[in-house]
């Protein structure tokens, strides 16, 4: 499963990854109260997450966060990230600034 993470509005974080699990299974973890609390504690606001209609292994997530926050959170949370089926070493991180 491919995952694209975008930070939105203030700063953008873009992560492209592969997953072992189906979107519906991954989304249950992403939407869990534990992950919601982790995002809130790290000033990361998920705005959208969805699955590509042509590729059920491709996921997009849009976050609102200051530059570098989502990437640092992702890197510090490797064990939790991998437990969701995320293939950590497949991740490519790119940052964009709002225009």
SVG drawing of the C-alpha trace seen along z (x, -y; Angstrom):
<svg xmlns="http://www.w3.org/2000/svg" viewBox="-12 -32 27 39">
<polyline fill="none" stroke="black" stroke-width="0.4" points="0.0,0.0 1.4,-3.4 0.8,-6.3 1.1,-10.0 1.2,-12.4 0.8,-16.1 1.0,-18.9 -1.5,-21.6 -1.9,-25.3 1.1,-26.3 3.7,-23.6 3.4,-20.5 4.9,-17.1 4.7,-14.5 5.6,-10.8 5.3,-8.1 5.2,-4.6 4.2,-1.0 1.8,1.0 1.2,4.6 -2.4,4.2 -5.6,3.1 -6.7,-0.5 -9.7,0.3 -7.5,2.1 -4.8,-0.7 -7.5,-3.4 -8.8,-1.8 -5.5,-2.3 -5.0,-5.7 -8.4,-6.8 -7.9,-5.2 -8.0,-7.4 -4.4,-6.6 -3.2,-7.9 -5.5,-10.9 -3.9,-11.7 -0.4,-11.3 -1.2,-13.7 -2.6,-16.2 0.3,-16.0 2.7,-16.7 0.7,-19.6 -0.2,-17.5 -3.7,-17.9 -4.8,-15.2 -7.2,-16.9 -7.9,-14.0 -7.1,-10.4 -8.3,-8.2 -7.6,-5.3 -6.9,-5.5 -9.9,-4.2 -7.6,-2.6 -5.1,-1.2 -6.3,0.2 -2.8,0.2 -2.3,-3.5 -3.3,-5.8 -3.2,-9.6 -3.1,-11.5 -3.1,-15.3 -1.7,-16.9 -1.6,-20.5 1.7,-21.0 4.7,-23.3 7.6,-22.4 9.4,-19.2 6.9,-18.3 5.2,-15.4 8.5,-14.0 10.1,-14.1 7.0,-12.5 7.1,-9.8 10.8,-9.1 10.4,-9.0 7.4,-6.7 8.9,-3.9 7.7,-1.0 4.1,-2.3 4.2,-3.1 5.4,0.4 2.8,2.0 0.1,0.6 1.6,2.5 3.6,-0.5 6.8,0.6 9.0,-2.1 12.1,-1.8 9.9,-2.4 9.0,-5.9 10.2,-8.9 9.7,-12.2 9.4,-15.5 8.5,-18.9 6.6,-21.7 5.9,-25.3 2.5,-26.8 2.3,-29.3"/>
</svg>
